[in-house]
């Protein structure tokens, strides 16, 4: 792939094509801009695939997928998002991940507002993209509702099952996000069973898929404040109105607050049960001789990144 890209960028004479030279004029050298753009795009990619899978299942009436399709859409969307920005921003795509990494010193607190803004923007734009299309309008005959047999608000944000109370739903989101961060910490632990280089995006996507197929029925496994809040704001600003905040006994704040608690819980549990008990030794790097190496303190498995550590 590298050789192919080089052959495209430079001709036999060593001169870059005009198109490449024009694109180079947009190159950003500021670290914060690079990180923000990459995080926005990775989140957008994840959400377009994830929300798109939900839209097809809901509006297709079972003809274009089922619950497993949604889990696959989000899982593979996460994988593609990590490929898009893993080496630039770390591709957190999740405010709970960024908040937890700041708490444990893997990301500087000054970077948190940038990550939250990028994640919210990427999710909001993805919601706008997935709201387009004749299929949704035809499905509900232009009557965009939050509940009922033709409800479409659930395409964008999560809502609790009828049998779930606010308290149970909060615990559900805490547990789901705790499992996410616990396993992410394990995947990034170079003194444990670290994944082979290059397999990290797929494993993170499989982790999200696993959470979906095992913990998603109660309230849609948001496990991510930016994944839920930004699309909910989009629906409130468009055809669905303020009911998106009143539905489910005011459910909207649960997928915002609970994942932050769950992320910290998962990180603490992994450290207390595993990481703190490793024999003290020099970090083992997966590659030698490179400036940005995957070491015990620096990794790109949706945790932190070479450019945006502190």
C-alpha positions in Angstrom: 0.0 0.0 0.0 2.8 2.4 0.9 4.5 1.8 -2.5 1.2 2.4 -4.3 0.6 5.6 -2.5 4.1 6.9 -3.3 3.7 6.1 -6.9 0.5 8.1 -7.0 1.9 11.1 -5.3 5.1 11.4 -7.4 5.6 10.9 -11.1 8.6 9.3 -12.7 10.3 12.7 -12.8 9.9 13.1 -9.0 7.4 16.0 -9.4 4.2 15.8 -7.6 1.0 16.0 -9.7 -0.9 19.3 -9.7 -3.8 17.8 -7.7 -1.4 16.7 -4.9 0.3 20.2 -4.9 -3.1 21.8 -4.5 -4.1 19.6 -1.6 -0.8 20.3 0.1 -1.8 23.9 0.4 -4.4 22.8 3.0 -1.9 21.0 5.1 -2.2 21.9 8.8 1.0 21.9 10.9 -0.7 22.9 14.2 -0.9 19.8 16.5 -4.3 20.8 17.9 -5.8 21.3 14.5 -4.5 17.9 13.3 -5.9 16.1 16.3 -9.2 17.9 16.2 -9.8 17.2 12.5 -8.8 13.5 12.8 -11.0 12.9 15.9 -13.9 14.6 14.2 -13.6 12.5 11.0 -13.1 9.2 12.9 -16.2 9.9 15.0 -18.1 10.8 11.9 -17.1 7.6 10.1 -18.1 5.5 13.1 -21.5 7.2 13.5 -22.4 7.2 9.8 -22.0 3.4 9.7 -23.6 2.9 13.1 -26.7 5.2 12.6 -27.0 4.0 9.0 -27.4 0.4 10.2 -30.1 1.4 12.7 -31.9 3.4 10.0 -32.0 0.5 7.6 -33.3 -1.9 10.2 -36.0 0.5 11.4 -37.3 1.7 8.1 -36.8 -1.6 6.3 -39.2 -3.5 8.6 -36.8 -6.4 8.9 -36.0 -6.6 5.2 -32.6 -4.9 5.4 -31.2 -6.4 8.6 -32.0 -7.1 12.2 -30.5 -6.3 15.7 -27.3 -8.1 14.8 -26.9 -5.8 11.8 -26.9 -2.8 14.1 -24.2 -4.4 16.3 -22.1 -5.1 13.2 -22.6 -1.6 11.9 -21.3 0.0 15.1 -18.6 -2.5 15.6 -17.1 -2.3 12.1 -17.7 1.5 12.2 -15.5 1.7 15.2 -12.8 -0.4 13.4 -12.9 1.9 10.4 -12.8 5.0 12.8 -9.7 3.7 14.5 -8.0 3.2 11.1 -8.9 6.7 10.1 -7.4 8.5 13.1 -5.6 6.0 15.4 -2.1 7.3 14.8 -3.2 11.0 15.0 -5.8 11.5 17.7 -6.0 7.9 19.0 -9.5 7.7 17.6 -11.3 7.8 21.0 -14.6 8.6 19.3 -16.1 8.4 22.9 -16.1 11.1 25.5 -16.1 8.5 28.3 -12.8 7.1 26.9 -11.2 10.6 26.7 -12.4 11.5 30.2 -11.0 8.2 31.6 -7.7 8.6 29.8 -7.3 12.1 31.3 -8.1 10.8 34.8 -5.3 8.2 34.5 -2.8 10.6 33.0 -2.8 9.1 29.4 -4.1 12.3 28.0 -3.6 15.9 29.2 -6.7 17.6 30.7 -6.1 20.6 28.4 -6.9 18.3 25.4 -10.3 17.2 26.8 -12.3 20.1 25.5 -10.9 19.6 22.0 -11.8 15.9 22.1 -15.3 16.5 23.3 -15.9 19.2 20.7 -14.6 17.0 17.9 -16.6 14.0 19.0 -19.8 16.0 19.3 -19.3 17.6 16.0 -18.6 14.3 14.2 -21.7 12.7 15.8 -23.9 15.7 14.9 -22.8 15.8 11.3 -23.3 12.0 11.0 -26.9 12.4 12.4 -27.5 15.0 9.7 -26.3 12.7 7.0 -28.3 9.8 8.2 -31.5 11.9 8.5 -31.5 12.3 4.7 -33.3 9.9 2.5 -36.7 9.1 1.2 -36.9 5.8 3.1 -37.4 7.4 6.5 -40.0 9.9 5.2 -41.9 7.1 3.5 -41.7 4.8 6.6 -43.4 7.3 8.9 -45.3 9.3 6.3 -43.6 12.5 7.4 -44.8 12.1 11.0 -41.5 12.1 12.9 -42.3 10.7 16.4 -40.3 9.5 19.4 -42.5 6.6 20.4 -45.1 4.4 18.8 -45.0 1.8 15.9 -43.6 4.3 13.4 -41.1 6.0 15.8 -37.9 7.2 14.2 -36.1 9.1 17.0 -34.5 5.9 18.1 -32.5 5.8 14.9 -30.4 8.6 16.3 -30.3 8.4 20.1 -31.0 5.7 22.6 -34.1 5.3 24.7 -34.9 2.8 27.5 -37.0 -0.3 27.0 -40.5 0.1 28.7 -39.5 -2.2 31.5 -36.4 -0.2 32.4 -36.4 2.4 35.2 -34.0 5.4 35.3 -32.0 3.7 38.1 -31.7 0.4 36.4 -30.9 2.1 33.1 -28.1 4.1 34.8 -26.6 0.9 36.2 -26.9 -0.7 32.8 -24.9 2.1 31.2 -22.3 2.1 33.9 -21.7 -1.6 33.5 -21.5 -1.5 29.7 -19.0 1.3 29.7 -17.0 -0.3 32.5 -16.6 -3.4 30.4 -15.6 -1.2 27.4 -12.8 0.6 29.3 -11.7 -2.5 31.3 -11.1 -4.3 28.0 -9.5 -1.3 26.3 -7.1 -1.0 29.2 -6.3 -4.7 28.8 -5.7 -4.4 25.0 -3.4 -1.5 25.6 -1.4 -3.2 28.4 2.0 -4.1 26.9 2.9 -6.2 29.9 -0.1 -8.4 29.4 -1.4 -10.2 26.3 -0.9 -7.3 24.0 -2.5 -7.7 20.5 -0.3 -8.1 17.4 0.5 -4.8 15.8 -2.1 -3.9 13.2 -4.9 -5.9 14.8 -5.9 -3.3 17.3 -8.7 -1.6 15.2 -10.4 -5.0 14.5 -10.2 -6.0 18.2 -11.7 -2.7 19.4 -14.5 -3.1 16.9 -15.1 -6.7 18.0 -15.2 -5.4 21.6 -18.0 -3.0 20.8 -19.8 -5.7 18.8 -19.5 -8.0 21.9 -21.0 -5.4 24.2 -23.9 -4.8 21.8 -24.9 -8.4 21.4 -24.6 -9.1 25.2 -25.8 -5.8 26.9 -27.7 -3.8 24.3 -31.3 -4.8 24.7 -32.1 -2.7 27.8 -31.3 0.7 26.5 -29.4 0.5 23.2 -25.8 0.4 24.7 -24.9 4.1 24.1 -21.8 3.7 26.4 -20.7 7.0 24.9 -22.0 10.5 25.8 -21.1 12.1 22.4 -22.7 9.2 20.5 -26.0 9.9 22.2 -26.2 13.6 23.0 -25.2 15.1 19.7 -27.7 13.2 17.6 -30.4 13.8 20.2 -29.7 17.6 19.9 -29.9 17.2 16.2 -33.4 15.6 16.4 -34.5 18.2 18.9 -33.5 21.0 16.5 -35.3 19.3 13.5 -38.5 17.4 13.1 -38.7 15.6 16.4 -38.7 18.5 18.8 -38.2 18.7 22.6 -39.9 15.4 23.2 -36.6 13.7 22.6 -35.5 15.1 26.0 -38.8 14.3 27.8 -39.2 10.7 26.6 -38.4 7.9 29.0 -39.0 10.0 32.1 -36.2 12.4 31.1 -33.9 9.6 30.0 -31.5 11.9 28.0 -29.0 12.6 30.8 -28.4 8.9 31.7 -26.3 8.0 28.6 -24.4 11.2 29.2 -23.5 10.8 32.9 -23.5 7.0 33.4 -20.7 6.3 30.8 -18.4 8.7 32.5 -18.9 6.9 35.8 -18.6 3.5 34.1 -15.4 4.4 32.3 -13.7 5.3 35.5 -15.0 2.2 37.2 -13.7 -0.1 34.4 -10.3 1.6 34.4 -9.9 1.3 38.2 -11.0 -2.3 38.3 -8.4 -3.3 35.6 -5.7 -1.5 37.4 -6.6 -2.9 40.9 -6.9 -6.5 39.7 -4.2 -6.7 37.0 -2.0 -3.7 36.0 -0.8 -2.6 39.4 0.5 -6.1 40.1 2.8 -6.4 37.1 6.5 -7.0 38.0 8.3 -3.7 37.7 10.4 -3.6 34.6 11.2 -1.3 31.7 8.3 -1.0 29.2 8.5 -3.4 26.3 8.0 -1.7 23.0 6.5 -3.5 20.0 8.9 -1.9 17.6 12.4 -0.5 18.1 14.0 2.4 16.5 10.9 4.5 15.9 10.0 7.7 17.6 6.3 6.9 18.2 6.4 3.4 19.6 3.7 1.4 21.2 4.9 1.2 24.8 3.3 0.6 28.1 2.8 4.3 28.5 2.0 5.2 24.9 -0.5 3.4 22.7 -2.9 4.0 19.9 -5.7 1.4 20.7 -8.4 4.0 21.0 -6.7 5.2 24.2 -4.2 7.9 23.5 -2.0 8.9 20.7 1.6 9.9 19.8 0.6 13.5 18.9 -1.9 14.3 21.6 -0.6 12.8 24.8 -0.2 15.8 26.9 
